[in-house]
Amino acid sequence: MRRANPASGIGKTTLRLRVEQKLTELALPKLESDRGRVPVVGVEAVAPESRNFNWKDYYTRALIALEEPLIDHKFDYGVRGISRDNFGKINVESKVVAPALRRALENALIHRHPDVFFVDEAQHFGKMASGYKLQDQLDCLKSVANMTGILHCLLGTYELLTFRNLSGQLSRRSVDIHFRRYCADSPEDVQAFKSVLLTFQQQMPLAEHPDLITYWEYFYERTLGCVGILKNWLTRALKDALDRQATTVTLKDLQKRAWSVAQCQRMFKEIQEGERQLSETETDVQNLRSALGLGAKTIAQPEEAPKNTRPPGKVGKRNPKRDPIGVQQDVS
């Protein structure tokens, strides 16, 4: 199981769709011989209306993504419902319950055999009422992955970090992938951010392309280096320009649709906390080594060349040494 932990608005959904497209292209030769295979599956874990995550809805959406037929007719003969028709006759009918849908999903994954099963907005698995353990949610996903042999990739915000260390078994079966934002203190990131701005600038369907590069610091300030936030901002500003039939997007359009300083500060606080949780300090390393009985970590110092304590001789005067005498013989 893999977990992708980006900041909110980093463009994770766009990245997921691009990866799905690429995996589908790579699987095209295999689909010629295996027509029933689905190369990749992507679903979104929908936030529940109540406090509990709705597993039945999740399984149903996953089966729809797998194009499973007759989803409403997955019977569980252990659970039956009783109803009466218009004439008062008792009818016994099976209800479609979560365990039946889960078995249907497991069978569909085994037969469709996708390379990866993407779950977007996976932080919603943590929505549950008190009395339930978060580990139970992840154990359920781990069990489905084990039963089917299909890699599950969870994408979400930094809220996913609460899933990291629920148990040692989950930790060793998971890999964290951090999709970080562009950082202003990195020249490479600044150049990449400007390149993204230029790409958006050239793709705007306007008679005159706006000059976004000149204001790159303003864009960075109000997006915190997150491409997803930048895209939403430019989309809203573009709509305003098109509504008034303007030839280009002006700075006034951008300022009108920019996030406020208070909103940016709130988002940046959450980003900083997520980045802090993903970082490892020297104190963390020392605490681990101490718990393992390894002692403090020492940093190896480079070996120094031995100092020559013999005083230097005079220029042009040979150092005293033994000269070879006699006749050299070949002993080979």
C-alpha positions as CSV (number, residue, x, y, z in Angstrom):
1,M,0.0,0.0,0.0
2,R,1.3,3.5,-0.9
3,R,0.3,6.8,0.6
4,A,0.7,10.1,-1.2
5,N,0.8,13.0,1.2
6,P,0.6,16.3,-0.6
7,A,-0.5,19.7,0.5
8,S,-4.1,20.7,-0.3
9,G,-4.1,22.2,-3.8
10,I,-0.9,20.7,-4.9
11,G,-2.6,19.1,-8.0
12,K,-2.8,15.5,-6.7
13,T,-6.0,14.7,-8.6
14,T,-4.6,16.0,-11.9
15,L,-1.5,14.0,-11.3
16,R,-3.5,10.9,-10.5
17,L,-5.5,11.2,-13.8
18,R,-2.2,11.7,-15.7
19,V,-0.7,8.5,-14.1
20,E,-3.9,6.6,-15.0
21,Q,-3.6,7.7,-18.6
22,K,0.0,6.7,-18.7
23,L,-0.6,3.3,-17.2
24,T,-3.5,2.7,-19.6
25,E,-1.2,3.5,-22.6
26,L,1.5,1.1,-21.3
27,A,-1.1,-1.7,-20.8
28,L,-2.6,-1.5,-24.4
29,P,-0.5,-4.4,-25.8
30,K,-1.6,-6.7,-23.0
31,L,-5.3,-5.7,-23.5
32,E,-5.2,-7.3,-26.9
33,S,-4.9,-10.8,-25.4
34,D,-6.7,-10.0,-22.1
35,R,-9.9,-8.2,-23.0
36,G,-11.4,-8.4,-19.5
37,R,-8.5,-6.6,-17.8
38,V,-8.8,-3.1,-16.5
39,P,-5.3,-1.4,-16.4
40,V,-6.0,1.0,-13.6
41,V,-8.9,1.9,-11.3
42,G,-9.5,5.3,-9.7
43,V,-12.2,6.2,-7.2
44,E,-12.8,8.9,-4.6
45,A,-13.5,8.2,-1.0
46,V,-16.6,10.4,-0.5
47,A,-17.0,12.3,2.7
48,P,-20.0,10.9,4.6
49,E,-23.1,12.9,5.5
50,S,-23.0,11.4,9.0
51,R,-19.9,10.9,11.2
52,N,-19.2,7.4,9.9
53,F,-17.5,6.6,6.7
54,N,-19.9,4.7,4.4
55,W,-18.2,1.5,3.3
56,K,-21.2,0.3,1.3
57,D,-21.1,3.4,-0.8
58,Y,-17.3,3.0,-1.2
59,Y,-17.6,-0.6,-2.4
60,T,-20.5,0.4,-4.8
61,R,-18.4,3.2,-6.4
62,A,-15.4,0.9,-6.7
63,L,-17.5,-1.7,-8.5
64,I,-18.9,1.0,-10.8
65,A,-15.4,2.1,-11.7
66,L,-14.6,-1.6,-12.5
67,E,-17.7,-1.7,-14.7
68,E,-19.1,-4.6,-12.6
69,P,-22.6,-5.6,-13.8
70,L,-25.7,-6.1,-11.6
71,I,-24.3,-4.3,-8.6
72,D,-27.7,-4.0,-7.0
73,H,-28.1,-7.8,-7.2
74,K,-25.2,-8.9,-5.0
75,F,-26.9,-11.2,-2.6
76,D,-25.9,-12.1,0.9
77,Y,-28.0,-15.1,1.9
78,G,-27.2,-14.6,5.5
79,V,-29.2,-11.4,5.8
80,R,-32.8,-11.2,4.6
81,G,-35.4,-8.6,4.8
82,I,-39.2,-9.1,5.2
83,S,-41.7,-7.0,3.4
84,R,-45.4,-7.2,2.4
85,D,-47.0,-6.6,-1.0
86,N,-50.3,-4.7,-1.6
87,F,-52.3,-7.8,-0.7
88,G,-50.5,-8.3,2.6
89,K,-48.5,-11.3,1.4
90,I,-45.1,-11.6,3.1
91,N,-42.1,-11.4,0.8
92,V,-38.6,-12.5,1.8
93,E,-36.0,-10.7,-0.1
94,S,-32.2,-10.5,0.2
95,K,-30.6,-7.1,1.0
96,V,-27.4,-6.0,-0.6
97,V,-25.1,-5.4,2.4
98,A,-21.5,-4.2,2.7
99,P,-20.0,-7.7,3.1
100,A,-21.6,-8.9,-0.1
101,L,-20.3,-5.9,-2.0
102,R,-16.9,-6.3,-0.5
103,R,-16.7,-9.9,-1.8
104,A,-17.9,-8.7,-5.2
105,L,-15.2,-6.1,-5.2
106,E,-12.5,-8.6,-4.2
107,N,-13.6,-11.0,-7.1
108,A,-13.7,-8.1,-9.5
109,L,-10.2,-7.0,-8.6
110,I,-8.9,-10.5,-9.0
111,H,-10.5,-11.0,-12.4
112,R,-9.9,-7.5,-13.7
113,H,-6.3,-7.4,-12.2
114,P,-5.5,-3.7,-12.4
115,D,-1.9,-2.6,-11.9
116,V,-3.0,-0.2,-9.2
117,F,-6.1,0.9,-7.3
118,F,-6.2,4.6,-6.7
119,V,-8.3,6.1,-3.8
120,D,-8.4,9.9,-4.0
121,E,-9.3,12.0,-0.9
122,A,-8.4,9.0,1.2
123,Q,-8.3,11.2,4.4
124,H,-12.0,10.7,4.5
125,F,-11.5,7.1,5.8
126,G,-10.8,8.8,9.1
127,K,-14.4,10.1,9.3
128,M,-16.0,7.9,12.0
129,A,-17.9,8.2,15.2
130,S,-16.3,7.9,18.6
131,G,-15.8,4.4,19.9
132,Y,-14.3,3.2,16.5
133,K,-10.6,2.9,15.9
134,L,-8.9,4.4,13.0
135,Q,-6.7,1.4,12.7
136,D,-9.8,-0.7,11.9
137,Q,-10.4,1.4,8.7
138,L,-6.9,0.8,7.5
139,D,-6.9,-2.8,8.4
140,C,-10.0,-3.2,6.1
141,L,-8.1,-1.7,3.2
142,K,-5.0,-3.8,4.0
143,S,-7.2,-6.9,4.0
144,V,-8.7,-6.1,0.6
145,A,-5.2,-5.5,-0.8
146,N,-3.9,-8.8,0.6
147,M,-6.9,-10.9,-0.6
148,T,-6.6,-9.5,-4.2
149,G,-2.9,-8.9,-4.5
150,I,-3.6,-5.4,-5.9
151,L,-1.5,-2.4,-5.0
152,H,-3.7,0.3,-3.3
153,C,-2.5,3.9,-3.6
154,L,-4.1,6.4,-1.2
155,L,-4.0,10.1,-2.2
156,G,-5.0,12.8,0.2
157,T,-3.9,15.9,2.2
158,Y,-1.6,16.0,5.1
159,E,-4.4,14.5,7.2
160,L,-3.3,11.2,5.8
161,L,-0.3,11.4,8.1
162,T,-2.4,10.2,11.0
163,F,-2.6,6.8,9.2
164,R,1.2,6.4,9.1
165,N,2.1,4.7,12.4
166,L,-1.2,3.2,13.5
167,S,0.6,-0.2,13.8
168,G,3.9,-1.7,12.9
169,Q,2.3,-4.0,10.4
170,L,0.7,-1.2,8.5
171,S,3.9,0.8,8.6
172,R,6.1,-1.9,7.0
173,R,3.5,-2.5,4.3
174,S,3.2,1.1,3.3
175,V,5.4,3.6,1.5
176,D,4.9,7.3,1.9
177,I,5.4,9.6,-1.1
178,H,5.5,13.3,-0.4
179,F,4.3,15.6,-3.2
180,R,5.7,18.9,-1.8
181,R,5.0,22.4,-2.9
182,Y,7.4,24.6,-4.8
183,C,9.8,26.4,-2.3
184,A,10.8,30.0,-2.8
185,D,14.3,29.3,-1.3
186,S,15.1,26.8,-4.0
187,P,16.3,28.3,-7.4
188,E,15.2,25.1,-9.2
189,D,11.7,25.4,-7.7
190,V,11.4,29.1,-8.5
191,Q,12.3,28.3,-12.1
192,A,9.8,25.5,-12.3
193,F,7.1,27.7,-10.8
194,K,7.8,30.3,-13.4
195,S,7.6,27.6,-16.1
196,V,4.2,26.6,-14.8
197,L,3.0,30.2,-14.9
198,L,4.2,30.5,-18.5
199,T,2.4,27.3,-19.5
200,F,-0.9,28.6,-18.0
201,Q,-0.3,32.0,-19.7
202,Q,0.1,30.4,-23.1
203,Q,-3.0,28.1,-22.7
204,M,-5.5,30.9,-21.9
205,P,-8.0,31.3,-24.8
206,L,-7.6,35.0,-25.1
207,A,-6.7,37.4,-27.9
208,E,-3.8,38.7,-25.9
209,H,-1.8,36.6,-23.5
210,P,-1.4,38.2,-20.0
211,D,2.1,38.8,-18.6
212,L,2.0,36.5,-15.6
213,I,5.8,36.0,-15.2
214,T,6.3,39.7,-14.1
215,Y,4.0,39.1,-11.1
216,W,5.4,35.6,-10.2
217,E,6.1,36.6,-6.6
218,Y,2.5,37.8,-6.1
219,F,1.3,34.4,-7.5
220,Y,3.6,32.5,-5.2
221,E,2.5,34.6,-2.2
222,R,-1.2,33.8,-2.7
223,T,-0.7,30.2,-3.7
224,L,2.1,29.2,-1.3
225,G,3.8,27.4,-4.2
226,C,0.8,25.0,-4.8
227,V,-0.1,24.5,-8.5
228,G,-3.6,23.3,-7.8
229,I,-4.4,26.6,-6.0
230,L,-2.8,28.5,-8.9
231,K,-4.9,26.7,-11.5
232,N,-8.2,27.4,-9.6
233,W,-7.2,31.1,-9.2
234,L,-6.4,31.6,-12.9
235,T,-9.5,29.7,-13.9
236,R,-11.8,32.1,-11.9
237,A,-9.9,35.2,-13.2
238,L,-10.2,33.9,-16.7
239,K,-14.0,33.4,-16.4
240,D,-14.4,37.0,-15.2
241,A,-12.4,38.2,-18.3
242,L,-14.5,36.1,-20.7
243,D,-17.7,37.2,-19.1
244,R,-16.9,40.9,-19.8
245,Q,-15.5,39.9,-23.2
246,A,-12.1,41.3,-22.4
247,T,-9.1,40.6,-24.7
248,T,-6.9,39.6,-21.7
249,V,-6.7,39.0,-18.0
250,T,-5.7,42.1,-16.1
251,L,-4.0,42.5,-12.7
252,K,-7.3,43.8,-11.3
253,D,-9.0,40.5,-12.4
254,L,-6.3,38.5,-10.5
255,Q,-6.5,40.6,-7.4
256,K,-10.3,40.2,-7.3
257,R,-10.0,36.5,-7.3
258,A,-6.9,36.1,-5.1
259,W,-7.2,34.4,-1.7
260,S,-7.0,36.7,1.3
261,V,-3.9,36.9,3.5
262,A,-5.9,35.3,6.3
263,Q,-6.8,32.3,4.1
264,C,-3.2,32.0,3.0
265,Q,-1.9,32.1,6.5
266,R,-4.3,29.3,7.6
267,M,-3.3,27.1,4.6
268,F,0.4,27.8,5.2
269,K,0.0,26.8,8.9
270,E,-1.4,23.4,7.9
271,I,1.3,22.9,5.3
272,Q,4.0,23.7,7.8
273,E,2.6,21.2,10.2
274,G,2.5,18.5,7.5
275,E,6.0,19.2,6.4
276,R,7.2,19.1,10.0
277,Q,5.7,15.6,10.5
278,L,7.4,14.4,7.4
279,S,10.8,15.7,8.5
280,E,13.3,13.8,10.6
281,T,15.5,15.7,13.1
282,E,18.8,14.6,14.6
283,T,16.9,14.3,17.9
284,D,14.6,11.7,16.4
285,V,17.5,9.7,15.1
286,Q,19.3,9.9,18.5
287,N,16.2,8.8,20.3
288,L,15.8,5.8,18.1
289,R,19.4,4.8,18.5
290,S,19.1,5.1,22.2
291,A,16.0,2.9,22.3
292,L,17.9,0.3,20.3
293,G,20.9,0.4,22.6
294,L,23.2,1.8,19.9
295,G,24.3,4.9,21.8
296,A,24.9,8.3,20.4
297,K,25.6,8.6,16.7
298,T,29.2,9.6,16.0
299,I,30.2,11.4,12.8
300,A,33.4,10.0,11.4
301,Q,36.1,12.6,11.1
302,P,38.5,12.5,8.1
303,E,41.9,11.1,8.9
304,E,44.6,13.6,9.1
305,A,48.0,13.0,7.4
306,P,50.7,12.2,10.0
307,K,52.8,15.3,10.7
308,N,56.5,15.1,9.8
309,T,58.4,16.0,13.0
310,R,61.8,15.8,11.3
311,P,63.3,19.2,10.6
312,P,63.6,20.0,6.9
313,G,67.2,19.8,5.5
314,K,69.1,22.4,3.5
315,V,68.3,23.0,-0.1
316,G,70.6,20.9,-2.4
317,K,71.8,18.6,0.4
318,R,70.9,14.9,0.3
319,N,69.0,13.3,3.2
320,P,71.0,10.6,4.9
321,K,70.0,7.1,3.6
322,R,71.6,3.7,2.9
323,D,72.8,3.3,-0.7
324,P,72.6,-0.2,-2.4
325,I,75.9,-2.1,-2.7
326,G,77.1,-5.2,-4.6
327,V,75.7,-6.6,-7.9
328,Q,71.9,-6.9,-8.3
329,Q,70.9,-10.5,-9.3
330,D,67.7,-11.8,-10.9
331,V,66.0,-14.2,-8.5
332,S,63.0,-15.0,-10.5
